[in-house]
Amino acid sequence: MRRFANRFDLIHCFKNYFFILIISLFCFNVSANNERKVSVIIPVYNVEKYIRECLDSVINQTYKNLEIICVDDCGTDNSVKIIEEYAKKDRRIKIFRHDKNMGAGKARNTGVQDSSGEYIFFLDSDDYLNLNIIELMVRNQNETNADIVVSNTEVFASDGDTAVENRLKDAGRLLRVALKECYRINSDNFQQNADFVFGIACGKLYKKDFLIKNNIWHTNKNIVYEDGGFSLKVLSNFPLVSFIKDTGINYRIHPYSTTHNSMVLKRRDDAKTALKDYFQYLDQQFEKDIAEKLKKLTTESWRYKRFFKLSIPSLIVYWILKIRSYIF
């Protein structure tokens, strides 16, 4: 009788253990499924030298519920072949292709349109992430319900090139987070944010529905200054922004000659193109008085006023370079 009772107790204990195991597995799966998906969008154009470092930093994130959208912008090197190798090993990687080179802005728009995540994170294919940053940013968003979470940016020279030292100092100063932890953008702090950490679109976690609801897209023009116009559109909708001091993105600065005619002119002309697109957005999105106020804040900001209020010497230099570019 005692032996039968012991066997009954053993079976009963086993049933309890099995029940607890099933419940634990169920709770784990529910928890995993409740993690909100982050869509990491990476425009790809002739970056075979850096793309492995970029992808490794994404696929090895401590936050696992990701879709990694790589948009092939018709480069001529082996970047996409490398991505295809990674995609065979990681199903989270998706590749979309343009028919022709259309620029980073259009590539990011393609990524957003084809994304399925609740959050959007833009990453340039020559930069890389710290491995826990997406987890930290999602956690912060859950705590604050911010429309955008901004991490710190670490700026470094491409291949250790010392020729960009001055640019590193300027970029590092502009992109470092030194603001309050969480607040809403308004007309009083608009310029401060436009001048500094919102100079680039990368390194930020955006609520996708905030972008879609407010019709915020990059310009489809193939320009190099696309970040500025996009960020201004974001700020003009007065989002709730949360800042974390952790470094998220390692932002690579490439060397270029600041006296090269075509580069000087292209950067200035592209910036003006991005601002024109932004002003058109304001006219379409807001009442006239609000749109005009936002335009005024932009044209008087430290970062953007140089494109509207050139000094006489700067104006002379600009037109000399413009004429020389046509002649030579």
C-alpha positions as CSV (number, residue, x, y, z in Angstrom):
1,M,0.0,0.0,0.0
2,R,2.8,2.4,0.9
3,R,4.6,1.5,-2.4
4,F,1.4,2.4,-4.3
5,A,1.1,5.7,-2.4
6,N,4.7,6.5,-3.2
7,R,4.1,5.8,-6.9
8,F,1.0,8.0,-6.8
9,D,3.0,10.8,-5.2
10,L,5.7,10.5,-7.8
11,I,3.2,10.7,-10.6
12,H,1.5,13.6,-9.0
13,C,4.8,15.5,-8.6
14,F,5.7,14.8,-12.2
15,K,2.4,16.2,-13.4
16,N,2.9,19.3,-11.3
17,Y,6.4,19.7,-12.7
18,F,5.2,19.2,-16.2
19,F,2.4,21.7,-15.7
20,I,4.8,24.3,-14.3
21,L,7.2,23.8,-17.3
22,I,4.4,24.3,-19.8
23,I,3.2,27.5,-18.0
24,S,6.8,28.8,-17.9
25,L,7.3,28.1,-21.6
26,F,4.0,29.8,-22.4
27,C,4.8,32.9,-20.4
28,F,8.3,33.1,-22.1
29,N,6.7,32.9,-25.5
30,V,4.1,35.5,-24.6
31,S,6.8,37.8,-23.3
32,A,8.9,37.3,-26.5
33,N,5.9,38.0,-28.7
34,N,5.0,41.1,-26.7
35,E,8.4,42.6,-27.6
36,R,7.7,45.4,-30.1
37,K,9.5,44.9,-33.4
38,V,12.1,47.4,-34.5
39,S,12.8,48.0,-38.2
40,V,16.4,48.9,-38.8
41,I,16.7,50.5,-42.2
42,I,20.1,50.6,-43.9
43,P,20.6,52.2,-47.3
44,V,23.4,50.4,-49.2
45,Y,25.6,52.0,-51.8
46,N,29.3,51.0,-52.4
47,V,30.2,50.1,-48.8
48,E,31.8,46.7,-49.1
49,K,34.6,47.9,-46.9
50,Y,32.3,48.6,-43.9
51,I,29.0,46.6,-44.4
52,R,30.2,43.6,-42.4
53,E,31.0,45.7,-39.3
54,C,27.6,47.4,-39.7
55,L,25.6,44.2,-40.0
56,D,27.5,42.5,-37.2
57,S,26.5,45.3,-34.9
58,V,22.8,44.9,-35.7
59,I,22.4,41.1,-35.8
60,N,24.2,40.8,-32.5
61,Q,22.0,43.3,-30.6
62,T,20.8,42.1,-27.2
63,Y,17.3,43.1,-28.4
64,K,16.3,40.3,-30.8
65,N,12.9,41.3,-32.2
66,L,14.3,43.1,-35.3
67,E,13.8,43.2,-39.0
68,I,16.9,44.4,-40.8
69,I,15.9,46.1,-44.1
70,C,18.8,46.7,-46.5
71,V,17.9,48.8,-49.5
72,D,20.2,48.3,-52.5
73,D,20.7,51.7,-54.1
74,C,22.4,50.3,-57.2
75,G,26.1,50.4,-56.2
76,T,28.8,48.8,-58.2
77,D,30.8,46.9,-55.6
78,N,30.1,43.7,-53.7
79,S,28.1,45.2,-50.9
80,V,24.9,43.4,-51.8
81,K,26.6,40.0,-52.2
82,I,27.9,40.3,-48.7
83,I,24.4,41.1,-47.4
84,E,23.0,38.1,-49.3
85,E,25.6,35.9,-47.4
86,Y,24.3,37.3,-44.1
87,A,20.7,36.9,-45.1
88,K,21.2,33.2,-45.7
89,K,22.2,32.9,-42.0
90,D,19.7,35.4,-40.5
91,R,16.1,35.5,-41.6
92,R,15.6,38.9,-40.1
93,I,17.6,40.4,-43.0
94,K,15.5,41.6,-45.9
95,I,16.8,43.0,-49.2
96,F,15.0,45.5,-51.3
97,R,16.3,46.9,-54.6
98,H,16.0,50.1,-56.5
99,D,16.1,50.1,-60.3
100,K,18.6,53.0,-60.3
101,N,20.6,55.0,-57.9
102,M,18.2,57.3,-56.1
103,G,20.0,58.4,-52.9
104,A,19.9,57.7,-49.2
105,G,16.6,59.6,-48.7
106,K,14.7,57.6,-51.2
107,A,16.3,54.4,-49.8
108,R,15.1,55.2,-46.3
109,N,11.6,55.9,-47.6
110,T,11.5,52.6,-49.4
111,G,12.6,50.9,-46.1
112,V,9.8,52.6,-44.1
113,Q,7.2,51.7,-46.7
114,D,8.2,48.0,-46.6
115,S,8.7,47.8,-42.8
116,S,6.5,46.0,-40.4
117,G,7.9,47.1,-37.1
118,E,6.4,49.5,-34.6
119,Y,9.6,51.4,-34.4
120,I,12.0,52.8,-37.1
121,F,15.7,53.0,-36.6
122,F,17.9,54.5,-39.4
123,L,21.5,53.4,-39.7
124,D,24.0,54.3,-42.4
125,S,25.8,51.3,-43.8
126,D,29.3,52.6,-43.0
127,D,28.4,53.2,-39.3
128,Y,27.9,50.6,-36.5
129,L,26.0,50.3,-33.3
130,N,26.9,49.5,-29.7
131,L,25.4,46.1,-29.0
132,N,22.8,46.9,-26.3
133,I,21.6,50.2,-27.6
134,I,18.3,49.1,-29.2
135,E,17.3,47.3,-26.0
136,L,18.0,50.5,-24.0
137,M,16.1,52.7,-26.3
138,V,13.0,50.5,-26.5
139,R,13.0,50.2,-22.7
140,N,13.2,54.0,-22.5
141,Q,10.4,54.4,-24.9
142,N,8.2,52.0,-23.0
143,E,8.9,54.0,-19.8
144,T,8.3,57.5,-21.3
145,N,6.0,56.8,-24.3
146,A,8.2,59.2,-26.3
147,D,7.7,59.7,-30.0
148,I,11.5,59.6,-30.4
149,V,14.3,58.3,-28.3
150,V,17.7,59.9,-29.0
151,S,21.0,58.2,-28.0
152,N,24.4,59.7,-27.9
153,T,26.6,59.6,-31.0
154,E,30.3,58.8,-31.0
155,V,32.1,60.4,-34.0
156,F,35.3,58.8,-35.4
157,A,37.6,59.3,-38.4
158,S,37.4,56.9,-41.3
159,D,40.4,54.6,-41.1
160,G,42.0,56.8,-38.4
161,D,42.5,59.6,-40.9
162,T,43.9,62.6,-39.1
163,A,42.8,65.0,-41.9
164,V,39.3,65.1,-40.5
165,E,40.3,66.1,-36.9
166,N,38.6,69.5,-37.0
167,R,35.5,68.1,-38.5
168,L,35.4,65.5,-35.7
169,K,35.5,68.2,-33.1
170,D,32.6,70.1,-34.7
171,A,30.5,67.0,-35.4
172,G,31.1,65.6,-31.9
173,R,30.1,68.8,-30.3
174,L,26.9,69.0,-32.4
175,L,25.8,65.4,-32.0
176,R,26.4,64.9,-28.3
177,V,23.3,64.7,-26.0
178,A,23.6,67.3,-23.4
179,L,19.9,68.1,-22.8
180,K,17.2,67.2,-20.4
181,E,16.1,63.6,-20.2
182,C,12.6,64.0,-21.7
183,Y,10.5,66.9,-22.9
184,R,8.3,68.0,-25.7
185,I,9.6,70.1,-28.6
186,N,8.1,73.6,-28.8
187,S,8.8,76.9,-30.4
188,D,11.2,77.8,-27.5
189,N,13.5,74.9,-27.9
190,F,13.0,74.2,-31.6
191,Q,16.2,75.9,-32.7
192,Q,18.4,74.3,-30.0
193,N,17.4,70.9,-31.2
194,A,17.6,71.7,-34.9
195,D,21.1,73.1,-34.4
196,F,22.5,70.1,-32.5
197,V,21.4,66.5,-32.0
198,F,18.8,66.6,-34.8
199,G,21.4,67.3,-37.4
200,I,21.2,63.6,-38.5
201,A,18.3,61.2,-38.8
202,C,20.4,58.1,-37.6
203,G,20.8,57.0,-34.0
204,K,17.2,57.7,-33.1
205,L,14.3,55.4,-32.4
206,Y,11.1,56.7,-34.0
207,K,7.6,55.5,-33.4
208,K,6.5,54.5,-36.9
209,D,2.9,55.7,-36.4
210,F,4.3,59.2,-35.5
211,L,6.1,59.4,-38.8
212,I,3.2,58.1,-40.9
213,K,0.5,60.1,-39.1
214,N,2.4,63.3,-39.7
215,N,3.4,62.4,-43.3
216,I,7.1,62.7,-42.5
217,W,9.4,61.4,-45.2
218,H,12.8,62.1,-46.6
219,T,13.0,64.1,-49.8
220,N,13.1,61.8,-52.8
221,K,15.8,64.0,-54.4
222,N,19.2,62.4,-54.7
223,I,21.1,64.8,-52.4
224,V,23.7,64.4,-49.7
225,Y,21.9,66.8,-47.2
226,E,18.7,64.7,-46.9
227,D,18.9,64.3,-43.1
228,G,18.4,68.0,-42.3
229,G,15.1,68.4,-44.1
230,F,13.8,65.2,-42.6
231,S,14.8,66.2,-39.0
232,L,13.2,69.6,-39.4
233,K,9.9,67.9,-40.5
234,V,10.1,65.8,-37.3
235,L,10.7,68.8,-35.1
236,S,8.0,70.9,-36.6
237,N,5.4,68.4,-35.3
238,F,6.6,69.1,-31.7
239,P,7.2,65.4,-30.7
240,L,7.8,64.2,-27.2
241,V,11.6,63.4,-27.2
242,S,13.5,61.3,-24.7
243,F,17.3,61.5,-24.5
244,I,19.6,58.8,-23.1
245,K,23.3,59.4,-22.4
246,D,24.3,55.9,-23.7
247,T,26.2,55.9,-27.0
248,G,24.2,54.2,-29.7
249,I,25.7,54.9,-33.0
250,N,29.4,55.1,-34.0
251,Y,29.3,57.7,-36.8
252,R,32.1,57.6,-39.4
253,I,33.4,60.8,-40.8
254,H,35.0,60.5,-44.2
255,P,37.8,62.9,-45.5
256,Y,37.1,65.3,-48.3
257,S,38.7,68.5,-49.5
258,T,36.7,71.5,-48.2
259,T,38.2,73.5,-51.0
260,H,37.1,71.2,-53.8
261,N,34.8,73.2,-56.0
262,S,32.2,70.5,-56.8
263,M,31.9,69.3,-53.1
264,V,31.5,72.8,-51.7
265,L,28.8,73.7,-54.2
266,K,27.0,70.4,-54.0
267,R,26.7,70.5,-50.2
268,R,25.3,74.1,-50.3
269,D,23.0,73.4,-53.2
270,D,21.7,70.1,-51.7
271,A,21.1,71.8,-48.4
272,K,19.0,74.4,-50.1
273,T,17.1,71.7,-52.0
274,A,16.3,69.9,-48.7
275,L,15.1,73.2,-47.1
276,K,12.9,73.9,-50.1
277,D,11.3,70.5,-49.7
278,Y,10.8,71.2,-45.9
279,F,9.2,74.6,-46.6
280,Q,6.8,72.9,-49.1
281,Y,6.0,70.4,-46.4
282,L,5.2,73.1,-43.9
283,D,2.8,74.8,-46.4
284,Q,1.0,71.6,-47.0
285,Q,0.9,70.4,-43.4
286,F,0.1,73.5,-41.3
287,E,-2.0,76.6,-41.2
288,K,-0.2,79.6,-42.8
289,D,0.7,81.4,-39.6
290,I,2.2,78.3,-38.0
291,A,4.1,77.4,-41.2
292,E,5.6,81.0,-41.4
293,K,6.6,80.9,-37.7
294,L,8.4,77.6,-38.2
295,K,10.1,78.9,-41.4
296,K,11.3,81.9,-39.4
297,L,12.7,79.7,-36.6
298,T,14.6,77.7,-39.2
299,T,16.0,80.6,-41.2
300,E,17.2,82.2,-38.0
301,S,18.8,79.1,-36.4
302,W,22.5,78.7,-36.2
303,R,22.7,75.7,-38.4
304,Y,20.5,76.9,-41.3
305,K,20.8,80.7,-41.4
306,R,24.0,80.5,-43.4
307,F,22.0,79.2,-46.3
308,F,19.7,82.3,-46.3
309,K,21.9,85.1,-45.0
310,L,25.3,84.9,-46.8
311,S,27.8,87.6,-46.0
312,I,29.1,89.6,-48.9
313,P,32.5,87.8,-48.9
314,S,30.8,84.4,-48.7
315,L,28.5,85.4,-51.5
316,I,31.5,86.4,-53.7
317,V,33.3,83.2,-53.0
318,Y,30.2,81.1,-53.7
319,W,29.7,82.7,-57.1
320,I,33.4,82.4,-58.0
321,L,33.3,78.7,-57.3
322,K,30.0,78.4,-59.2
323,I,31.5,80.1,-62.3
324,R,34.7,78.0,-62.0
325,S,32.7,74.8,-61.8
326,Y,31.1,75.6,-65.2
327,I,34.4,76.6,-66.8
328,F,36.5,73.7,-65.5
